[in-house]
């Protein structure tokens, strides 16, 4: 098991990580005609199946760019090369991306960039040093990597991250920086970096160096005598999620808790579960979405057939509108609810605080969420015939609660928090700490 662990490549697409394994065989090379054929297939299928790619393609004059890319393909290329030239074209939202699943330096012992990092004000800081040079301390600024300014590397790698908002993409890059460095810039078995204007020669890190202990899927904590904190990693899996929430709110009722904090700092999962969670702390009508427009294509044929009585066909889309609703709960919480959000509160992780704020069911605390209130959602995938690369694509345009046709902004918090570099470097629970302080100060005002 340990032997294989170094080959695991984790690429977060959105709500579900794609775990990819490097193989031992040599990289297969594809002839230019095969690469060009896959480029044509990729663009054609995205135009047909993605809900907004055709508009994006035309608005950004991508035809000339695609033609230029095809003209540059004059030699045999690998599927990794294909990923490198086409992923920036594809990754227009957090539900759309290429997945590279071929070999990645698995014959090298230490091929990875040897630091965990923080991206702060477009600078690259060492969060954890995995190199053999112990003099490189937490908080040191990496100015250059192999002679390239870190700002230029960040700017380039951001193009490969699926997403709409820079804040979301930057945080995702930060979390998987060593992966994207390997995908885009190659192996880092030997590396030179510039820190404090001094150039250092280093060896790379191993795959095992980036293994972390997994967090629990759910957690219930109590503070003082009247504050409950609920952590959920994602809005899934369904049975475990509902079992935990029902148990948590039963205990919250028994303890006569007055304040509930819901940790929504990470996002993704099933909107039905977010809908159910909201029913535990409100008796007012609400909805997780106002409307959804699903592009009619072979990728959505089965879905639309199963839902055809729930919407209408118009202009190439299957349109569903969602009325507000309420639900009965035996252990419904009647106190004050606080929902924590941040840059990677994405997909369902944006729908949930959007509904809480729109219908005034809770206070939003933290940073702006990572997805625009009018943006793309749902997913399916297809494989390219020559390189066999998989493309995951969005299927629908999602109108979140109180979206006001906003294709730029996410959910703005009622109480905004700006973390310091020190907060980020030390993994402080700064949003939770602020919320606890807010609640305690409000309690004191009542006396």
C-alpha positions as a printed Julia matrix, in Angstrom:
447×3 Matrix{Float64}:
   0.0    0.0     0.0
   2.77   2.4     0.93
   4.53   1.72   -2.37
   1.51   2.94   -4.35
   0.76   5.94   -2.18
   3.43   8.09   -3.79
   1.61   7.81   -7.13
  -1.7    9.23   -5.94
  -2.6   12.45   -7.69
  -5.48  14.44   -6.19
  -7.07  17.1    -8.38
 -10.05  18.87   -6.81
 -12.59  19.6    -9.5
 -15.31  20.92   -7.28
 -17.23  19.0    -4.72
 -15.77  15.57   -5.3
 -12.0   15.05   -5.6
 -10.8   12.99   -8.53
  -8.14  10.58   -7.28
  -5.84   9.71  -10.13
  -3.13   7.08  -10.22
   0.11   7.27  -12.18
   0.88   4.1   -14.11
   4.25   2.43  -14.57
   4.17   2.36  -18.36
   5.96   4.97  -20.45
   3.98   8.0   -21.56
   2.12   7.16  -24.76
   2.59   9.65  -27.55
  -0.17  10.61  -29.96
   0.3   11.84  -33.5
  -0.63  15.46  -34.3
  -3.71  14.31  -36.23
  -4.94  12.45  -33.11
  -4.37  15.46  -30.86
  -6.16  17.77  -33.3
  -9.05  15.32  -33.61
  -9.46  15.28  -29.81
  -9.33  19.07  -29.69
 -12.16  19.21  -32.22
 -14.17  16.59  -30.31
 -13.64  18.38  -27.0
 -14.78  21.77  -28.28
 -17.71  20.29  -30.19
 -19.0   18.33  -27.2
 -18.64  21.33  -24.86
 -20.56  23.52  -27.3
 -23.32  20.89  -27.44
 -23.48  19.86  -23.79
 -22.18  22.66  -21.56
 -24.86  25.23  -20.64
 -22.81  28.36  -21.43
 -19.63  27.27  -23.26
 -20.93  28.24  -26.7
 -21.6   31.79  -25.51
 -18.19  31.88  -23.82
 -16.55  30.57  -27.0
 -18.12  33.26  -29.16
 -17.77  36.15  -26.68
 -14.05  35.47  -26.2
 -13.29  34.73  -29.87
 -11.89  31.33  -28.95
 -11.91  30.04  -32.53
  -8.71  31.88  -33.4
  -7.09  30.69  -30.18
  -8.07  27.07  -30.85
  -6.8   27.36  -34.43
  -3.51  28.71  -33.13
  -3.19  25.83  -30.65
  -3.85  23.29  -33.42
  -1.25  24.89  -35.69
   1.32  24.6   -32.89
   0.79  20.83  -32.67
   3.46  19.61  -35.07
   5.03  16.76  -33.08
   3.69  13.73  -31.2
   2.3   14.65  -27.77
   1.27  12.84  -24.6
  -2.11  13.1   -22.87
  -0.36  15.22  -20.22
   0.7   17.65  -22.97
  -2.92  17.69  -24.12
  -4.03  18.59  -20.59
  -1.49  21.41  -20.48
  -2.66  23.06  -23.7
  -6.41  22.55  -23.3
  -7.25  22.79  -19.58
  -7.1   26.63  -19.54
  -9.68  26.64  -22.36
 -11.98  24.22  -20.53
 -11.92  25.35  -16.89
 -14.48  28.16  -17.13
 -16.43  27.12  -14.03
 -15.93  24.91  -11.02
 -17.96  22.07  -12.5
 -15.97  21.81  -15.75
 -12.47  20.4   -16.13
 -10.23  17.9   -17.87
  -9.0   15.0   -15.73
  -5.5   13.77  -16.39
  -5.17  10.12  -15.35
  -1.9    9.03  -16.86
   1.6    8.55  -15.43
   3.2   11.37  -13.48
   6.89  10.92  -12.6
   6.24   7.63  -10.82
   9.79   6.44  -11.54
  11.17   9.36   -9.53
  11.47   9.15   -5.76
  10.88  12.82   -4.93
   9.28  14.68   -7.86
   7.15  17.21   -5.99
   7.58  20.86   -5.05
   8.71  20.46   -1.42
   6.5   22.96    0.41
   2.94  23.46    1.51
   2.17  27.07    0.77
  -0.08  30.05    1.42
  -0.94  32.48   -1.37
  -1.44  35.89    0.21
  -1.58  39.18   -1.72
  -0.24  37.32   -4.75
   2.9   36.26   -2.89
   3.92  32.7    -2.09
   4.64  31.88    1.57
   6.01  28.69    3.07
   3.4   27.13    5.33
   5.22  23.84    5.88
   8.76  22.99    4.83
   9.08  19.46    3.44
  12.59  19.96    2.11
  15.87  18.94    3.75
  16.83  22.58    4.35
  15.59  23.21    7.9
  16.56  26.9     7.73
  13.49  27.64    5.59
  10.93  28.61    8.2
   7.18  29.08    8.11
   6.29  32.5     6.68
   9.31  32.78    4.4
   8.49  34.28    0.99
   9.45  32.24   -2.07
  10.39  34.86   -4.63
  11.34  32.62   -7.55
  11.09  28.95   -8.5
  13.67  27.74  -11.02
  14.24  31.36  -12.0
  10.55  32.17  -12.6
   8.95  34.82  -10.35
   6.36  33.25   -8.06
   3.79  35.87   -9.11
   4.1   34.66  -12.72
   3.73  31.02  -11.65
   0.62  31.8    -9.6
  -0.88  33.76  -12.49
  -0.21  30.88  -14.89
  -1.48  28.09  -12.62
  -4.68  29.96  -11.77
  -5.68  29.4   -15.41
  -5.77  25.65  -14.78
  -8.09  25.77  -11.77
 -11.79  25.14  -12.52
 -13.85  28.04  -11.18
 -15.25  31.5   -11.83
 -13.94  33.62   -8.94
 -10.27  34.41   -8.34
 -10.7   33.99   -4.57
 -11.95  30.42   -5.01
  -9.33  29.51   -7.6
  -6.5   30.97   -5.54
  -7.49  28.97   -2.47
  -7.85  25.78   -4.49
  -4.42  26.34   -6.04
  -2.96  26.94   -2.6
  -4.32  23.61   -1.35
  -3.02  21.64   -4.34
  -0.02  23.73   -5.33
   2.39  20.76   -5.53
  -0.04  18.9    -7.81
  -0.48  21.73  -10.3
   3.24  22.46  -10.28
   3.86  18.84  -11.28
   1.1   18.86  -13.9
   2.12  22.11  -15.56
   5.86  22.59  -14.9
   7.1   19.0   -14.62
   9.14  17.11  -12.07
  10.86  18.86   -9.15
  13.39  16.19   -8.19
  15.89  19.06   -8.25
  14.77  22.62   -7.7
  16.18  26.08   -7.14
  14.25  28.69   -5.2
  14.93  32.27   -4.26
  14.19  33.27   -0.65
  15.27  36.66    0.72
  17.2   37.19   -2.53
  19.29  34.08   -1.85
  19.15  31.18   -4.29
  18.98  27.7    -2.8
  19.31  24.29   -4.44
  16.92  21.69   -3.05
  15.62  18.18   -3.62
  11.95  17.55   -4.21
   9.44  15.95   -1.85
   7.83  12.51   -1.92
   4.16  11.73   -2.4
   3.99  10.43    1.17
   5.13  13.83    2.49
   1.77  15.32    1.52
  -0.4   12.7     3.2
  -2.61  14.18    5.92
  -4.82  12.62    8.55
  -8.42  12.69    7.37
 -10.9   14.81    9.3
 -14.18  13.3    10.49
 -17.15  13.72    8.18
 -19.19  15.35   10.96
 -18.64  16.86   14.39
 -20.79  18.38   17.13
 -19.15  20.6    19.76
 -20.51  22.75   22.57
 -19.2   26.05   23.91
 -20.29  27.66   27.14
 -23.7   26.29   28.15
 -25.73  27.5    25.21
 -23.68  27.4    21.97
 -23.51  24.41   19.59
 -21.07  24.07   16.69
 -21.86  21.71   13.79
 -19.14  20.68   11.36
 -19.86  18.83    8.12
 -17.17  18.12    5.58
 -19.69  18.06    2.71
 -23.4   17.76    2.08
 -23.08  13.97    1.77
 -23.26  11.0     2.05
 -27.05  11.13    2.36
 -27.79   8.51    5.03
 -24.86   9.45    7.27
 -25.61  13.15    6.85
 -29.26  12.88    7.86
 -28.52  10.46   10.7
 -25.94  12.85   12.13
 -28.07  16.0    11.76
 -31.11  14.37   13.32
 -29.02  13.2    16.25
 -27.29  16.59   16.6
 -30.49  18.62   16.68
 -32.04  16.16   19.13
 -29.15  16.81   21.52
 -29.34  20.56   20.83
 -33.03  20.5    21.79
 -32.37  18.49   24.95
 -29.63  20.88   26.05
 -31.85  23.9    25.32
 -29.13  25.49   23.18
 -29.73  29.12   22.19
 -27.11  29.56   19.46
 -26.1   27.2    16.64
 -23.02  27.69   14.45
 -22.97  25.71   11.18
 -19.54  25.32    9.6
 -20.02  25.76    5.85
 -16.43  26.76    5.12
 -16.08  23.94    2.62
 -18.7   23.23    0.02
 -20.18  20.71   -2.3
 -22.61  17.86   -2.18
 -26.34  17.4    -2.61
 -28.73  20.35   -2.52
 -31.43  18.08   -1.09
 -29.29  17.64    2.03
 -28.73  21.4     2.34
 -32.48  21.85    2.01
 -33.04  19.32    4.79
 -30.46  20.95    7.06
 -32.18  24.32    6.73
 -35.48  22.77    7.79
 -33.94  22.09   11.22
 -33.66  25.8    12.03
 -36.55  27.56   10.31
 -40.3   27.16    9.98
 -40.57  29.81    7.24
 -40.89  28.93    3.54
 -37.53  28.87    1.67
 -35.79  27.33   -1.31
 -32.23  26.36   -2.24
 -32.72  27.4    -5.88
 -35.1   29.7    -7.72
 -34.64  28.14  -11.14
 -32.45  25.76  -13.13
 -31.91  25.66  -16.91
 -30.47  22.34  -18.08
 -28.92  22.23  -21.56
 -30.62  19.61  -23.72
 -27.95  17.18  -24.93
 -27.15  13.45  -24.93
 -25.55  13.99  -21.5
 -28.84  15.19  -20.0
 -31.32  13.07  -21.97
 -32.02  10.6   -19.16
 -32.29  13.3   -16.49
 -34.75  15.35  -18.55
 -36.81  12.28  -19.43
 -37.18  11.44  -15.73
 -38.08  15.04  -14.8
 -40.13  16.05  -17.87
 -43.3   16.68  -15.86
 -41.45  19.13  -13.59
 -40.45  21.72  -16.2
 -40.75  23.05  -19.73
 -38.62  22.9   -22.88
 -37.6   26.3   -24.23
 -34.78  27.51  -26.51
 -32.72  24.34  -26.11
 -33.03  24.15  -22.32
 -35.16  22.19  -19.88
 -36.33  24.83  -17.39
 -37.4   24.03  -13.84
 -38.7   26.58  -11.35
 -38.66  25.82   -7.65
 -41.4   27.18   -5.36
 -40.62  28.04   -1.76
 -41.55  25.37    0.74
 -41.44  24.57    4.44
 -41.03  21.32    6.33
 -42.0   19.99    9.74
 -39.28  19.0    12.19
 -39.77  17.45   15.61
 -36.59  18.99   17.05
 -36.59  22.27   15.18
 -34.14  24.81   16.61
 -35.7   28.19   17.44
 -32.65  30.17   18.56
 -30.11  32.15   16.5
 -28.23  30.41   13.69
 -24.85  31.48   12.3
 -23.54  30.04    9.0
 -19.79  30.23    8.38
 -18.69  30.8     4.78
 -15.44  31.29    2.9
 -13.83  31.24   -0.55
 -14.19  27.46   -0.97
 -17.86  27.43    0.07
 -18.81  26.37   -3.43
 -21.73  24.77   -5.28
 -24.17  23.56   -2.6
 -21.82  25.35   -0.2
 -22.92  28.61   -1.86
 -26.59  27.67   -2.33
 -26.96  27.0     1.41
 -25.8   30.4     2.75
 -27.56  32.12   -0.17
 -30.86  30.64    1.01
 -30.12  31.34    4.67
 -29.45  34.99    3.88
 -32.21  35.46    1.29
 -34.92  34.11    3.57
 -33.37  35.59    6.74
 -32.96  32.23    8.41
 -29.49  32.84    9.77
 -26.55  35.24    9.99
 -23.7   34.71    7.5
 -20.22  35.09    9.0
 -16.84  34.94    7.27
 -15.79  35.73    3.71
 -17.65  35.88    0.4
 -18.56  32.43   -0.88
 -16.73  30.98   -3.87
 -19.43  30.74   -6.55
 -21.53  33.45   -8.23
 -25.23  33.38   -7.39
 -26.03  32.86  -11.08
 -23.62  30.26  -12.46
 -23.29  26.7   -13.68
 -23.93  23.46  -11.84
 -24.58  19.73  -12.09
 -22.06  17.43  -13.79
 -21.58  14.64  -16.26
 -18.55  13.51  -18.24
 -17.33  12.17  -21.54
 -14.06  10.68  -22.76
 -12.05  11.77  -25.78
 -11.58   8.98  -28.32
  -7.83   9.32  -28.98
  -6.12  10.38  -25.73
  -8.87   8.86  -23.54
  -8.77  11.96  -21.36
 -12.01  12.56  -19.44
 -13.8   15.89  -19.52
 -16.17  16.69  -16.67
 -18.72  19.3   -17.73
 -21.39  21.42  -16.1
 -24.91  20.73  -17.38
 -27.13  23.49  -15.99
 -27.41  27.19  -15.25
 -28.38  27.55  -11.59
 -30.28  30.56  -10.23
 -29.64  30.68   -6.48
 -31.93  32.51   -4.02
 -31.93  36.32   -4.36
 -29.46  36.03   -7.26
 -30.44  39.33   -8.95
 -28.87  37.89  -12.13
 -25.44  38.33  -10.5
 -22.84  36.34  -12.45
 -19.89  37.81  -10.52
 -20.53  37.86   -6.78
 -21.18  35.1    -4.29
 -22.88  35.38   -0.89
 -21.62  38.39    1.03
 -21.5   37.79    4.79
 -23.47  39.82    7.3
 -20.28  39.88    9.36
 -17.19  40.06    7.17
 -13.83  38.72    8.32
 -10.46  39.34    6.67
  -7.89  36.77    7.83
  -4.34  37.79    8.55
  -1.34  36.01    7.09
  -0.67  34.64   10.57
  -4.2   33.18   10.71
  -3.63  31.34    7.45
  -0.13  30.12    8.18
  -1.24  28.62   11.48
  -4.6   27.15   10.41
  -6.48  29.21   12.95
 -10.24  28.75   13.16
 -10.55  32.49   12.79
 -14.12  32.46   11.48
 -15.33  30.3    14.35
 -13.38  32.38   16.89
 -14.93  35.58   15.56
 -18.42  34.07   15.69
 -18.0   32.87   19.27
 -16.8   36.34   20.26
 -19.76  37.91   18.43
 -22.26  35.69   20.24
 -20.67  36.26   23.65
 -20.61  40.03   23.21
 -24.28  40.02   22.18
 -25.15  37.97   25.26
 -23.42  40.52   27.49
 -25.42  43.36   25.93
 -28.64  41.69   27.07
 -27.68  42.03   30.71
